[in-house]
Amino acid sequence: NSSSMMLIKRPRSVCLFGTSVDPPTGIGGHRGIVIALSNLVLPAARQPIAGESTSSANMKSDDDEETSNANQQVRFDEIRVIPVYRHMFVSKRGKQASYDDRLEMCRLGFDGIDRVTISDCERRCFDLAAEGLNDEQKVSVRVGTADLLDMLLEEEPNTEFSFALGADTFMDLTTFKWRRSHDLLDLVGSRLMVIYRQVEKEQSRYCEKDLLERIDKVNKEGCESESKGTCADTDGGPAMLLNISSLEAISSSMARKTTDETTLKMLLEFKVLQFIKQRQFYAFAGQTSEERS
């Protein structure tokens, strides 16, 4: 039977990076994070493992040998940037650039980075949840990250998803402040990329030691859940800290508040800045063409 002779390919490894990107910042912010995720060599414990059918256990193709030899250089197959469609915090709804404009700014801002895609999957997830509802009913529809993962895993069953998130968000998630927090950790197998920047020491509620302790706890709990026992070594476990040296104390809100181009060129990629000026977004709203030039 030819199907029983086939090797089962390792799952695709996809890192999800969900963010408002209003607008996406440059190398000191969003772009720096995406570059770091694209370049990251995954530790052995994080590498997806290919399965085999029993009849094919002794049959290795050239591709499998190559995969085995390069085992220490496995990277994410895809970094999927997911702009927020409807922000979960009601106060932020309606105060962002339009969703399609933010998708386009992401395409411009992350252009040229290997294996990066820009996805509208959060809009698709919302549309599925709101199907058949009128506009008034849609206002109350809530779609969270766990709901999104339910949809993605149904669409892409042979994929291992990881989730990139900031330090404060990680701590909130792992103290179960999110809706369906436990489900989310199960759905990603605790594969969390915790983004930490040294410049956040004064801004973040947590220090690097706090994060490492929580990451160790998450890895131990995940390991014990899978093995039904205890795990002595959780180094290189599914949750890991990503300390990105290029990150600076910049934010999207800083870019929204100024028209000073010297400042904006430090905050944004040039193509994103040009797009913002052309569309008269943020602080450029209402300016004449002469004022924008």
C-alpha positions as CSV (number, residue, x, y, z in Angstrom):
1,N,0.0,0.0,0.0
2,S,1.7,3.2,-1.2
3,S,0.1,5.4,1.4
4,S,1.5,3.3,4.2
5,M,5.0,3.8,2.8
6,M,4.8,7.5,3.0
7,L,6.6,9.5,5.6
8,I,4.5,11.9,7.6
9,K,5.9,15.4,7.3
10,R,6.7,17.4,10.4
11,P,4.1,20.0,11.2
12,R,4.5,23.4,9.9
13,S,5.7,25.8,12.6
14,V,3.9,29.1,12.5
15,C,4.4,32.0,14.9
16,L,1.4,34.3,15.4
17,F,2.0,37.9,16.2
18,G,-1.2,39.8,16.9
19,T,-1.0,43.5,17.4
20,S,-2.9,46.7,16.8
21,V,-0.1,48.1,14.5
22,D,-1.7,51.5,14.5
23,P,0.7,52.3,12.9
24,P,3.4,49.5,12.7
25,T,6.7,50.9,14.0
26,G,10.2,50.3,12.6
27,I,13.3,48.5,13.6
28,G,13.1,49.8,17.2
29,G,9.6,48.3,17.5
30,H,7.3,46.0,15.5
31,R,9.7,45.5,12.6
32,G,12.5,44.6,15.0
33,I,10.3,42.0,16.7
34,V,9.3,40.4,13.4
35,I,12.9,40.3,12.2
36,A,13.9,38.6,15.5
37,L,11.1,36.0,15.1
38,S,12.1,35.3,11.5
39,N,15.8,34.9,12.4
40,L,15.2,32.9,15.6
41,V,16.8,29.4,15.6
42,L,14.4,27.2,17.7
43,P,15.8,25.2,20.6
44,A,15.6,21.4,20.1
45,A,12.6,21.3,22.5
46,R,10.7,23.7,20.4
47,Q,11.3,22.0,17.0
48,P,8.3,20.2,15.5
49,I,8.9,16.5,15.2
50,A,7.9,14.5,12.1
51,G,6.0,11.3,12.6
52,E,6.4,8.1,10.6
53,S,4.1,5.2,9.7
54,T,5.5,1.9,11.0
55,S,6.0,0.4,7.5
56,S,8.2,3.4,6.5
57,A,10.3,3.7,9.7
58,N,13.4,2.5,7.9
59,M,12.9,4.5,4.7
60,K,14.5,7.9,4.7
61,S,14.4,10.2,1.7
62,D,17.2,12.8,0.9
63,D,14.9,15.5,2.2
64,D,14.6,13.7,5.5
65,E,18.4,13.4,5.8
66,E,18.7,17.1,5.0
67,T,16.1,18.0,7.7
68,S,17.9,15.8,10.2
69,N,21.3,17.3,9.5
70,A,20.0,20.8,9.8
71,N,18.1,20.0,13.0
72,Q,19.9,22.6,14.9
73,Q,19.0,25.4,12.5
74,V,15.2,25.0,12.4
75,R,13.3,28.3,12.2
76,F,9.7,29.1,12.1
77,D,8.2,28.3,8.7
78,E,6.1,31.4,8.8
79,I,5.7,34.5,10.9
80,R,2.1,35.5,10.6
81,V,1.4,39.1,11.5
82,I,-2.3,39.5,12.6
83,P,-3.6,43.1,12.9
84,V,-6.4,43.4,15.5
85,Y,-9.8,43.6,13.8
86,R,-12.0,44.8,16.6
87,H,-10.0,45.7,19.7
88,M,-11.2,43.7,22.7
89,F,-11.2,46.9,24.8
90,V,-14.3,48.9,23.9
91,S,-12.5,52.2,24.6
92,K,-10.2,51.6,21.7
93,R,-12.8,50.6,19.1
94,G,-13.3,53.1,16.4
95,K,-10.2,55.1,17.3
96,Q,-7.8,53.2,15.0
97,A,-6.9,53.6,11.4
98,S,-9.2,51.4,9.3
99,Y,-8.5,47.7,9.3
100,D,-7.6,47.7,5.5
101,D,-5.3,50.6,6.0
102,R,-3.5,48.9,8.9
103,L,-3.2,45.7,6.7
104,E,-1.5,47.8,4.0
105,M,0.8,49.6,6.5
106,C,1.9,46.1,7.7
107,R,2.7,45.0,4.1
108,L,4.8,48.2,3.7
109,G,6.4,48.0,7.2
110,F,7.4,44.3,7.1
111,D,8.3,44.2,3.4
112,G,11.5,42.2,2.7
113,I,11.6,40.1,5.9
114,D,11.9,36.3,5.2
115,R,8.8,34.1,5.7
116,V,6.5,36.9,6.9
117,T,2.8,37.0,5.9
118,I,0.2,39.6,6.8
119,S,-3.1,37.9,7.6
120,D,-6.7,39.1,7.8
121,C,-7.7,35.9,9.7
122,E,-9.0,37.9,12.7
123,R,-11.6,39.6,10.4
124,R,-12.6,36.2,9.0
125,C,-12.9,34.8,12.5
126,F,-15.2,37.7,13.5
127,D,-17.3,37.3,10.3
128,L,-17.8,33.6,11.2
129,A,-18.9,34.4,14.7
130,A,-21.2,37.2,13.5
131,E,-22.8,35.3,10.7
132,G,-26.5,35.9,10.5
133,L,-26.5,38.7,13.1
134,N,-27.7,42.2,12.4
135,D,-25.5,45.3,13.0
136,E,-26.8,45.9,16.4
137,Q,-26.1,42.3,17.5
138,K,-22.6,42.3,16.0
139,V,-21.6,45.1,18.4
140,S,-21.6,42.6,21.3
141,V,-19.7,39.8,19.4
142,R,-16.4,39.1,21.1
143,V,-13.7,37.1,19.3
144,G,-10.6,36.4,21.3
145,T,-7.3,34.7,20.6
146,A,-8.5,31.3,21.6
147,D,-11.4,31.6,19.2
148,L,-9.0,32.5,16.4
149,L,-6.8,29.5,17.2
150,D,-9.9,27.2,17.1
151,M,-10.5,28.4,13.5
152,L,-6.8,28.2,12.4
153,L,-6.3,24.7,13.8
154,E,-9.4,23.6,11.9
155,E,-8.1,25.1,8.7
156,E,-4.5,24.0,9.2
157,P,-4.5,20.8,11.2
158,N,-0.9,19.9,10.4
159,T,0.5,23.1,12.0
160,E,2.0,23.9,15.3
161,F,1.2,27.5,16.2
162,S,3.3,29.6,18.6
163,F,2.1,32.9,20.0
164,A,4.4,36.0,20.3
165,L,3.3,38.4,23.0
166,G,4.7,41.2,25.2
167,A,5.8,40.8,28.8
168,D,2.8,42.4,30.4
169,T,0.4,40.5,28.1
170,F,2.2,37.2,29.0
171,M,1.8,37.8,32.7
172,D,-1.9,38.7,32.3
173,L,-2.5,35.6,30.2
174,T,-0.7,33.3,32.6
175,T,-2.6,34.7,35.6
176,F,-5.7,33.8,33.6
177,K,-7.1,37.3,33.2
178,W,-7.9,36.6,29.5
179,R,-11.2,35.0,28.4
180,R,-10.4,31.3,27.7
181,S,-6.8,31.7,29.0
182,H,-6.5,28.0,29.8
183,D,-7.8,27.0,26.4
184,L,-5.3,29.3,24.7
185,L,-2.4,27.8,26.6
186,D,-3.6,24.3,25.6
187,L,-4.2,25.2,21.9
188,V,-0.6,26.5,21.5
189,G,0.9,23.8,23.7
190,S,2.3,26.7,25.9
191,R,4.5,27.7,22.9
192,L,4.8,31.3,23.9
193,M,7.4,33.7,22.6
194,V,7.7,36.4,25.4
195,I,9.1,39.6,24.0
196,Y,11.1,41.6,26.4
197,R,13.1,44.7,25.8
198,Q,15.7,46.1,28.3
199,V,14.3,49.6,27.7
200,E,11.0,48.5,29.3
201,K,12.6,48.2,32.8
202,E,10.9,51.4,33.9
203,Q,7.8,50.9,31.8
204,S,6.9,47.3,32.4
205,R,5.2,46.1,35.5
206,Y,7.6,43.1,35.6
207,C,11.4,42.6,35.5
208,E,13.3,39.9,33.6
209,K,13.5,37.7,36.7
210,D,9.7,37.8,37.1
211,L,9.3,36.7,33.5
212,L,11.8,33.9,33.7
213,E,10.2,32.5,36.9
214,R,6.8,32.6,35.3
215,I,8.1,31.0,32.1
216,D,9.7,28.2,34.1
217,K,6.4,27.7,35.9
218,V,4.4,27.5,32.6
219,N,7.0,25.0,31.2
220,K,6.8,22.8,34.3
221,E,3.0,22.8,34.3
222,G,2.9,22.0,30.6
223,C,5.5,19.2,31.0
224,E,3.7,17.7,34.0
225,S,0.4,17.9,32.1
226,E,1.8,15.9,29.2
227,S,3.9,13.4,31.2
228,K,1.5,13.2,34.2
229,G,4.7,13.4,36.3
230,T,7.3,16.0,37.2
231,C,10.0,17.5,35.1
232,A,13.4,18.4,36.4
233,D,14.6,20.3,33.4
234,T,12.4,22.9,31.7
235,D,15.2,24.8,29.8
236,G,14.3,25.2,26.2
237,G,10.7,24.4,27.0
238,P,7.7,25.6,24.9
239,A,7.6,29.0,26.5
240,M,10.7,31.1,26.1
241,L,12.0,34.7,26.6
242,L,13.0,36.6,23.5
243,N,15.3,39.5,24.5
244,I,15.6,41.7,21.4
245,S,18.5,44.2,21.6
246,S,17.3,46.4,18.7
247,L,14.1,47.4,20.5
248,E,13.8,50.9,21.8
249,A,11.4,52.9,24.0
250,I,9.1,53.7,21.1
251,S,5.4,53.1,20.5
252,S,2.7,53.5,17.9
253,S,1.1,56.2,20.1
254,M,4.3,58.3,19.8
255,A,4.0,58.1,16.0
256,R,0.3,59.1,16.0
257,K,1.0,62.3,18.0
258,T,3.5,64.1,15.9
259,T,4.1,65.5,12.4
260,D,7.8,66.0,13.0
261,E,9.5,64.0,10.3
262,T,12.8,63.7,12.0
263,T,11.1,62.0,14.9
264,L,8.8,59.9,12.6
265,K,11.8,58.6,10.5
266,M,13.2,57.2,13.7
267,L,9.8,55.6,14.6
268,L,8.6,54.3,11.3
269,E,9.7,52.7,8.0
270,F,9.9,55.3,5.3
271,K,7.1,53.6,3.2
272,V,4.8,53.6,6.2
273,L,5.5,57.3,6.8
274,Q,4.8,58.2,3.2
275,F,1.5,56.2,3.4
276,I,0.4,58.0,6.6
277,K,1.2,61.4,5.0
278,Q,-0.7,60.6,1.8
279,R,-3.7,59.4,3.7
280,Q,-3.6,62.2,6.2
281,F,-3.7,59.9,9.2
282,Y,-3.2,60.8,12.9
283,A,-1.5,64.2,13.4
284,F,-1.5,64.8,9.6
285,A,-5.3,64.9,9.5
286,G,-6.6,68.0,7.9
287,Q,-3.2,69.2,6.6
288,T,-2.9,70.7,3.2
289,S,-0.5,69.2,0.6
290,E,1.9,72.1,1.2
291,E,1.9,71.5,4.9
292,R,2.6,67.7,4.3
293,S,5.5,68.3,1.9
